[in-house]
Amino acid sequence: MLLNCLHPIEGLRLDEYLQLEQDYAKNIKEPSFFTWIVPPTVIYGHHQVLEQEVNTNYCKQHHIQVVQRKSGGGCVYADKGNLMVSYITPSIHAQNEFGAFISMLAAAFRSLGYKAVTTEHNDILVDGRKVSGSACYMLPGATIVHASILYDVDMDALQNAITPSVKKLQKHAVQSVRQRVCNLRGVQDLGDISAFRMLLEKELESVTLSENGQEKRKLVVFDLDGTLLNTIADLGYACNYALSAEHFPTHPIEQYPSLVGNGVNKLIERALAASAKTSAEVTEHLIQRIRKHFIPYYNIHNCDYTHPYDGIPELLIELKKRGYHLAVASNKYQTATEHLVSHFFPGIFDVVFGEREGVPRKPNPQIVYDIISYINAQTINYIGDSLVDRETAMNAGVPFYACSWGFVPRQTLLDGGCQTIVDHPAELQTFLH
């Protein structure tokens, strides 16, 4: 069923739009939404205290309205460069509707060319910066979701209007979450706010047809080494071969789990630094010399001892049956990443990205954004075995699940702040959304 786009009267005050959505909710028969724009206004949540969240003096001086809404969530600033969206549904399953709509909104952004991801707080990030916040509340027989979209907002006014004075910051312990934000127009210019509004409404209708119809795209992004494949022996032997070729000490294979991560160059750098017998200065030139021995050897021998972890093939087959799209995000150079994935998991993965020239390595989230640009998914999950993977997922704003069967000890994952640790691939099926 296509989401119904309502067209309210224009030029209303914020409180009038809020009343309008409640009036719609009384008689709503199918999920619907409408967009609206207001003059400079600060909107704070139902459970917030005005004095803790709003710079009231600044708002008075600059004729900015201040309104409290019925839904929860944080404090937001809106002006005529901001697009507000109200989603109204006859469903009483508020939490499900909340997450589903935010996923649809992020998918609409991606259809417009923005690399958008959702967070566990139902915010939407583009290139790691917040572009939309949201809140939800219930009425008898209906659920209403608000979303506020930064397209071409006055950032100076936003910062000043919702930042309390120094005295208030010192006095009160709890304030709204402060996040780095950006305007969508600054990322990709789609015209003025009216043009953006029309494009978004069209995409929301289209994306929601898929959401409420036959397909809801679900994406799982996997790290490769230490997550899907135990590659440590082949990496260790290749590194030892390259070190020996330049007359440097080698290391036991058992030592290599502590040396891998962040790509081949970092592996070589750590291997050189790990030996007390290495007297030469570890320079970029030296690393490149050793790399020239490593790459040809590893290209030939990268499947000698490498193998999937127990339960991984079965997990991937099951996820494909359940309709998930699967991707690989690795710091291993691209040709080796592609070869290993095609060798061990032929036909399984939709997107395979490794280290590519001009693209920063993990924990930079660009690799995740590139995957998302290929697969327009409503839900995204990231699986990895290292703190680098955790940081990558956090930078991209997507849920992270740490696997304890890889190269990093479980305690290290715990100490590093991993909140969900999975001990066997089969367990992942119970966690993924």
Buried (B, 14 or more C-beta within 10 A) or exposed (E): EEBBBBEBEEEBEBBEBBEBBBEBBEEBEEBBBBBBBBEBBBBBBEEBEEEBBBBBEBBEEEEBBBBBBBBEBBBBBBBBBBBBBBBBBBBEEBEEBBBBBBBBBBBBBBBBEBBBBBBEBBBBBBBBBBBBBBBBBBBEEBBBBBBBBBBBBBBEBBBBBBBBEEEBEEEEEEBBEEEEBBBBBBBEEBEEBEEBBEBBBBBBBBBBBBBBEEEBBBBBBBBBBBBBBBBBBBBBBBBBBBBEBBEBBBBEBEBBBEBBBBBBBBBBBBBBEBEEEBEEEBEEEBBEBBBEBBBEBBEEBBBEBBEBBEBBBEBBEBBBEEEBBBBBBBBBBBEBBBBBBEEBBEEBBBBBBBBBEEBEBBBBBBBBBBBBBEBBBBBBBBBBBBBBBBBBBBBBBBBBBBBBBBBBEBEBBEEBEBEEEBEEBBBBEEEBE
